[in-house]
Amino acid sequence: MALYNYLSIINNYNAIDYMRETMLLSGCLLLLILILYLISTHYIKNNVINEKLIFLPLEKVEIDEKNLKKNLSSNNKSKNNNTRYILIEKKELLNKVPARTRCGAESLVIKNSSQVGLKKLWNMNIQSAENFKGFSETIRQYDNLENNTNTLLKVKNSLNEKKRTLSIKENKKRISDEKFWAYLAGIMDGDGYFQIRTINGKRNLVSIEVKVHNRDLRILTRILDKTHKGRIYNYKSDPYSKWKVSTKEEMKYIVKKLNGLIRLRANYLKECCEIYNLEYKEADYNIKENDSYLSGLVDSDGSIVLNYTGNRIECNLEIKYNEYSEKLNLDNVILNYIPNTIIVKKKVGKGSNIMIKEYKRYSYQTVRGMMWLYEYFMKNRLYSDFKFFRVSKIKKFIENWNLN
């Protein structure tokens, strides 16, 4: 019996000890909850009440100042109204809102004359820490605040990335279009033609044409694919083809695009601008580095020559010498490679109709400059297949030349 009483005392002691441990654990948990509560209220106080900038503009509504005051007074009279309103006196302050505080609310903008913005903040129903249900609701609202902020930041970053991708694509397309129209200007200055006739005492643009040999047909298909204007015609008796635009709307479009780019046929382009009441833009005769204008000229009036005697591949360009070609400067087009420029005289015609005409010749004929010539035509390719084929052999030729 004495042993039984002794053991019962020990059992009572253990029960008291376990209860104390449970109370201590509960106290620690309550202390932890209190610390989290204080941290959350401190964050909300600093980021919501002090900055007064938690909002997300959903729509803009124009209201009168009188109606605004009525809305404010009616909302302030209601007992259960927990909504907070802040007046921003300048509309420009809307752009100064920190990104981390844009978390969801409505935005109302009063008439432009008043320049006042109204921000409706979230209803943050923060309760005492003694009410554990209210406290858990506060923590939940705080978590929702962080989740909404992160979601908005992800959406914003995604939109910025899409805008950046679109801007890159648009920039590439713009550069591609600029290079094409510079190339077409070179083609028009070489093999192009503005057919202008007098009809009923008035000058009219009848057609815009480019004529090439059938072996260079790819030049015309390139023009047709990029412009989507005109048609390609084949000559039955001659091995030639031409791209022709003859409708007024299409011709006006081509003239607008080539305005400011044509150099050797500037007098024809100027007359076309007068026909369509367009302001003529004079082109820059100092051709810039890597300009596609030179590749257009070479595709039309130039030649790529395999010079076996000089053991090199060279590029030659001959154009009629006149007031326009006299101003043409190609020294800066190909990096580190200035062409040799001379004026040559040639006999043209037969029998008694022989005439002597002057031509301006540009020659790229040095072995050291071949690599620079290759680099230029790889960036601004030729669409005359046999010319491009010869240019593509320059790299292999230089490798063999260095080995020897």
C-alpha positions in Angstrom: 0.0 0.0 0.0 2.8 2.4 0.9 4.5 1.6 -2.4 1.3 2.3 -4.3 1.0 5.8 -2.6 4.6 6.5 -3.5 4.1 5.7 -7.1 0.9 7.8 -7.3 2.8 10.9 -6.1 5.4 10.4 -8.9 2.6 10.1 -11.5 1.0 13.4 -10.2 4.4 15.1 -10.4 4.9 14.0 -14.1 1.4 15.3 -15.0 2.2 18.8 -13.6 5.6 18.8 -15.4 3.9 18.0 -18.8 1.3 20.8 -18.3 4.1 23.3 -17.6 5.9 22.3 -20.8 2.6 22.7 -22.8 2.0 26.2 -21.3 5.6 27.2 -22.2 5.2 26.0 -25.7 1.9 27.9 -26.1 3.5 31.0 -24.8 6.3 30.8 -27.3 3.8 30.3 -30.1 1.8 33.3 -28.9 5.1 35.4 -28.8 6.0 34.3 -32.3 2.5 35.3 -33.6 2.8 38.6 -31.8 6.2 39.3 -33.5 4.7 38.4 -36.9 1.8 40.7 -36.2 4.0 43.6 -35.3 6.1 43.1 -38.4 3.0 43.0 -40.7 1.5 46.2 -39.1 4.9 48.0 -39.4 5.1 47.0 -43.1 1.6 48.2 -43.8 2.0 51.4 -41.9 5.2 52.3 -43.8 4.1 51.2 -47.2 0.4 51.9 -47.2 -0.4 54.8 -44.8 2.8 56.8 -45.2 3.2 56.4 -48.9 -0.6 56.4 -49.7 0.1 54.9 -53.1 -1.4 51.3 -53.2 -3.5 51.3 -56.3 -4.0 49.8 -59.7 -5.7 52.0 -62.4 -8.5 49.9 -63.9 -10.5 52.6 -65.7 -10.7 56.4 -66.0 -14.0 58.1 -65.3 -14.7 61.8 -65.7 -16.8 63.3 -62.8 -17.6 66.8 -61.6 -16.0 68.2 -58.5 -19.4 68.6 -56.9 -20.3 64.9 -57.4 -16.9 64.0 -56.1 -17.5 66.0 -52.9 -20.9 64.3 -52.5 -19.4 60.9 -52.9 -16.7 61.7 -50.3 -19.2 63.1 -47.8 -21.6 60.1 -48.2 -18.8 57.6 -47.8 -17.5 59.4 -44.7 -21.0 59.4 -43.1 -21.4 55.6 -43.4 -20.6 53.7 -40.2 -19.2 50.6 -41.7 -17.0 52.4 -44.3 -13.4 51.3 -44.1 -12.4 52.6 -47.5 -9.6 55.2 -47.6 -9.4 58.0 -50.1 -6.4 60.2 -50.9 -6.5 63.3 -53.2 -3.5 63.8 -55.4 -3.4 67.5 -56.3 -1.4 67.1 -59.5 -2.1 64.6 -62.2 1.6 64.2 -62.9 2.1 62.5 -59.5 0.4 59.4 -60.9 3.6 58.5 -62.8 5.7 58.7 -59.6 4.0 55.7 -57.9 6.6 53.0 -56.9 6.1 49.8 -58.8 6.0 47.7 -55.6 3.0 49.5 -54.3 0.7 49.1 -57.3 -1.3 46.4 -55.9 -5.0 46.7 -56.9 -7.6 49.4 -56.6 -9.6 51.7 -58.7 -8.5 55.0 -60.2 -10.8 57.9 -60.9 -9.6 61.0 -62.7 -11.6 64.2 -62.4 -12.0 66.7 -65.3 -8.7 67.8 -66.9 -9.3 71.4 -65.8 -9.0 70.5 -62.1 -6.0 68.3 -62.6 -6.9 66.2 -59.5 -6.7 62.4 -59.2 -8.5 60.3 -56.6 -7.1 57.0 -55.4 -9.3 54.4 -53.7 -7.1 52.2 -51.5 -7.7 48.6 -50.5 -9.8 48.0 -47.4 -7.2 46.7 -45.0 -9.3 45.5 -42.0 -6.5 45.0 -39.4 -7.8 43.7 -36.1 -6.4 43.2 -32.6 -3.9 40.4 -31.9 -6.2 39.1 -29.1 -8.8 38.1 -31.7 -7.0 35.2 -33.4 -9.5 34.9 -36.3 -9.1 38.6 -37.1 -5.3 38.2 -36.8 -5.2 35.3 -39.2 -7.3 37.4 -41.6 -4.8 40.2 -41.4 -1.9 37.7 -42.1 -3.9 36.4 -45.1 -4.5 39.9 -46.5 -0.8 40.6 -46.0 0.1 37.4 -48.0 -2.4 38.4 -50.7 -0.8 41.8 -50.9 2.6 40.2 -51.5 1.2 37.6 -54.0 -0.6 40.4 -56.0 2.6 42.5 -56.0 4.7 39.5 -57.3 2.0 38.7 -59.9 1.9 42.3 -61.2 5.7 42.4 -61.3 5.7 39.2 -63.4 3.1 40.5 -65.7 4.9 43.8 -66.1 8.2 42.0 -66.8 6.5 39.8 -69.3 4.9 42.8 -71.1 8.3 44.6 -71.2 9.9 41.5 -72.6 7.3 41.2 -75.4 7.7 45.0 -76.2 11.5 44.5 -76.3 11.1 41.5 -78.7 8.6 43.4 -80.9 10.9 46.5 -81.0 13.9 44.3 -82.0 11.8 42.7 -84.8 10.5 46.1 -86.0 14.0 47.5 -86.0 15.3 44.5 -88.0 12.4 45.0 -90.5 13.1 48.7 -90.8 16.8 48.1 -91.5 15.9 45.5 -94.0 13.5 47.8 -95.8 16.0 50.7 -95.8 18.7 48.4 -97.4 16.3 47.2 -100.0 15.2 50.7 -101.2 18.8 51.8 -101.3 19.6 48.6 -103.4 16.6 49.4 -105.7 17.8 53.0 -106.1 21.1 51.6 -107.4 19.3 49.3 -109.8 17.2 52.2 -111.1 20.3 54.3 -111.6 21.8 51.5 -113.6 19.1 49.6 -115.6 16.0 51.5 -114.5 13.8 53.8 -116.5 11.1 56.4 -115.7 9.0 56.5 -118.8 7.4 60.0 -119.0 5.3 61.1 -122.0 3.4 64.2 -123.0 -0.4 63.4 -123.3 -2.8 66.1 -124.3 -0.2 68.8 -123.6 0.5 67.4 -120.1 3.5 65.5 -118.8 2.5 62.1 -117.4 4.4 59.2 -115.8 3.5 56.2 -117.9 5.5 53.4 -116.3 8.5 52.6 -114.1 10.7 49.8 -115.5 13.8 47.7 -114.9 15.2 45.6 -117.7 17.8 42.9 -117.2 19.1 39.8 -119.0 17.3 36.5 -118.2 20.3 35.2 -116.4 19.7 38.0 -113.8 16.0 37.3 -113.5 16.4 36.9 -109.8 16.9 40.7 -109.5 13.4 41.2 -110.8 11.8 38.6 -108.6 13.6 40.1 -105.6 12.0 43.5 -106.5 8.6 42.1 -107.0 8.7 40.1 -103.7 9.7 43.2 -101.7 7.4 45.8 -103.3 4.4 43.6 -104.2 3.9 46.1 -107.1 3.9 45.7 -110.8 4.6 42.6 -112.9 7.5 40.8 -114.7 7.3 40.5 -118.5 9.5 38.3 -120.8 10.5 39.4 -124.3 9.7 36.8 -126.9 12.5 37.7 -129.4 15.2 38.7 -126.9 16.7 37.0 -123.8 15.6 39.8 -121.6 12.9 40.4 -119.0 11.6 43.5 -117.3 9.7 44.5 -114.1 7.1 47.1 -114.9 4.8 49.2 -112.8 2.1 51.1 -114.7 -0.8 52.0 -112.3 -0.9 55.5 -110.8 -1.2 54.4 -107.2 1.7 52.0 -107.4 4.0 54.4 -109.3 3.3 57.1 -106.8 4.3 54.7 -104.0 7.5 53.8 -105.7 8.4 57.4 -106.4 7.8 58.3 -102.7 10.1 55.5 -101.6 12.9 56.4 -104.0 12.6 60.1 -103.4 16.0 61.1 -101.8 17.8 58.0 -103.0 18.1 58.4 -106.8 21.3 60.0 -107.9 22.2 59.3 -111.6 18.6 59.7 -112.8 17.7 62.6 -110.5 16.3 64.7 -113.3 13.7 62.1 -114.1 12.8 61.6 -110.4 12.4 65.4 -110.0 9.9 65.5 -112.9 8.0 62.6 -111.4 7.7 64.4 -108.1 6.3 67.5 -109.9 3.7 65.2 -111.6 2.5 63.9 -108.3 2.9 67.2 -106.4 5.6 65.8 -104.1 8.5 67.7 -102.6 11.7 66.6 -104.3 14.5 65.4 -102.0 18.1 65.6 -103.3 20.1 62.5 -102.4 23.5 62.5 -100.7 26.2 61.8 -103.3 28.7 60.8 -100.6 27.6 57.2 -100.2 27.9 56.0 -96.6 29.7 52.9 -95.3 28.0 49.5 -96.1 25.3 51.3 -98.1 23.4 48.8 -100.4 23.3 51.4 -103.2 26.7 50.2 -104.5 25.5 46.5 -104.7 22.5 47.7 -106.8 24.8 49.6 -109.1 27.1 46.5 -109.5 24.1 44.2 -110.1 23.0 46.5 -113.0 26.1 48.1 -114.5 29.0 46.5 -112.7 31.1 43.4 -113.3 33.0 40.8 -111.2 36.0 39.7 -113.2 38.3 36.7 -112.7 41.7 38.3 -113.6 43.9 35.3 -114.2 46.8 37.4 -115.4 46.8 39.6 -112.2 45.9 36.6 -110.1 43.0 38.3 -108.4 39.2 38.8 -108.4 38.2 42.4 -109.1 35.1 44.5 -109.3 34.6 47.2 -112.0 31.8 49.7 -112.4 31.2 52.0 -115.4 28.6 54.7 -115.6 28.0 57.6 -118.0 30.0 60.7 -117.1 27.7 63.7 -116.5 26.9 66.3 -113.9 25.4 63.7 -111.6 28.0 61.0 -111.8 30.7 63.6 -111.4 29.4 64.2 -107.8 29.1 60.5 -107.0 31.7 59.5 -104.3 32.2 55.8 -103.4 35.3 56.1 -101.3 33.6 55.4 -98.0 31.3 52.5 -99.0 33.7 49.6 -98.5 35.7 49.8 -95.3 39.5 50.2 -95.9 39.1 50.0 -99.6 39.0 53.1 -101.9 38.4 52.4 -105.6 40.5 53.6 -108.4 38.5 56.3 -110.3 39.3 57.3 -113.9 37.4 58.9 -116.8 37.5 56.8 -120.0 36.4 57.7 -123.6 34.6 55.1 -125.8 33.4 55.1 -129.4 29.7 54.4 -129.6 27.7 53.7 -132.8 28.5 52.5 -136.3 29.5 54.0 -139.6 28.8 57.7 -139.8 26.9 57.6 -136.4 30.0 57.0 -134.4 30.2 59.2 -131.3 32.7 59.5 -128.5 31.2 59.3 -125.0 32.9 59.6 -121.6 32.4 57.1 -118.8 33.4 57.2 -115.2 35.0 53.9 -114.1 35.4 52.7 -110.5 37.8 49.8 -110.1 38.5 47.5 -107.0 41.6 45.7 -108.3 44.0 45.1 -105.4 44.7 41.7 -103.9 44.8 43.1 -100.4 41.4 44.7 -100.8 39.7 41.5 -102.0 38.8 40.4 -98.4 37.1 43.8 -97.7 35.2 43.5 -101.0 34.1 40.0 -100.0 32.9 41.3 -96.6 30.8 44.0 -98.2 29.0 41.8 -100.7 28.3 39.2 -98.0 26.4 41.9 -96.0 24.9 43.5 -99.2 24.5 40.5 -101.5 24.3 40.6 -105.2 21.2 39.0 -106.8 22.8 38.5 -110.1 23.7 34.8 -109.5 26.8 34.6 -111.6 28.2 37.8 -110.1 27.5 36.6 -106.6 29.0 33.2 -107.4 32.3 34.8 -108.4 32.3 37.0 -105.2 31.7 33.9 -103.1 35.0 32.5 -104.4 37.1 35.3 -103.0 37.5 33.7 -99.6 38.7 30.4 -101.0 41.0 32.2 -103.4 42.7 34.2 -100.6 43.2 31.0 -98.5 44.9 29.3 -101.4 46.9 32.4 -102.2 48.2 32.6 -98.6 49.2 28.9 -98.7 51.3 29.5 -101.8 
